[in-house]
C-alpha cells in the first residue's frame, strides 16, 4: 500500500486545516492542544494540556 503524502492531496489537507482551525483556537484558549497523526493506517487524535504536556484524551 502506498503511503499518502500531504503534497498529494493539497486541497483536502487545506480543507481539514481550515475546518480544525476554530476548534484549535478554542482549545488553546483553555490551555489545550489538538494533535492528529497517522499510525499504521489509523488516524490518532490527542488532546494535551499545554501547560504540562499531559495527554488528557487520546482516540483510539
Secondary structure per residue as TSV (DSSP state, phi and psi in degrees):
chain	resnum	aa	ss	phi	psi
A	1	X	-	360.0	133.8
A	2	X	-	-80.2	133.2
A	3	X	-	-78.1	135.1
A	4	X	-	-77.3	143.3
A	5	X	-	-117.8	150.5
A	6	X	G	-55.2	-39.0
A	7	X	G	-74.8	-10.5
A	8	X	G	-80.4	-21.3
A	9	X	G	-133.2	57.7
A	10	X	H	-61.6	-37.2
A	11	X	H	-66.9	-44.8
A	12	X	H	-63.5	-42.2
A	13	X	H	-63.5	-43.3
A	14	X	H	-65.1	-37.4
A	15	X	H	-65.8	-41.9
A	16	X	H	-65.2	-46.6
A	17	X	H	-59.8	-41.9
A	18	X	H	-70.4	-30.7
A	19	X	H	-72.7	-33.6
A	20	X	H	-84.2	-22.2
A	21	X	H	-54.3	-46.8
A	22	X	H	-62.8	-39.5
A	23	X	H	-64.8	-42.5
A	24	X	H	-61.9	-41.6
A	25	X	H	-61.3	-43.3
A	26	X	H	-63.5	-46.9
A	27	X	H	-61.1	-39.5
A	28	X	H	-64.3	-32.3
A	29	X	H	-67.6	-20.0
A	30	X	T	-112.6	26.9
A	31	X	T	58.8	44.5
A	32	X	E	-128.7	156.3
A	33	X	E	-128.6	152.9
A	34	X	E	-118.5	126.3
A	35	X	E	-124.2	141.4
A	36	X	E	-122.8	138.7
A	37	X	E	-153.1	160.9
A	38	X	E	-106.3	127.5
A	39	X	E	-129.9	117.1
A	40	X	T	51.8	42.0
A	41	X	T	81.4	1.3
A	42	X	E	-110.6	137.9
A	43	X	E	-83.3	124.8
A	44	X	E	-108.2	131.0
A	45	X	E	-114.2	129.6
A	46	X	E	-127.2	133.2
A	47	X	E	-109.7	124.9
A	48	X	E	-119.4	151.9
A	49	X	E	-79.2	122.6
A	50	X	T	-67.7	-27.8
A	51	X	T	-75.0	-45.6
A	52	X	T	-102.4	-19.5
A	53	X	-	81.7	0.1
A	54	X	-	-66.3	139.2
A	55	X	E	-77.4	120.6
A	56	X	E	-90.0	-39.6
A	57	X	E	-153.5	142.9
A	58	X	E	-139.2	137.7
A	59	X	E	-137.8	133.2
A	60	X	-	-71.9	360.0
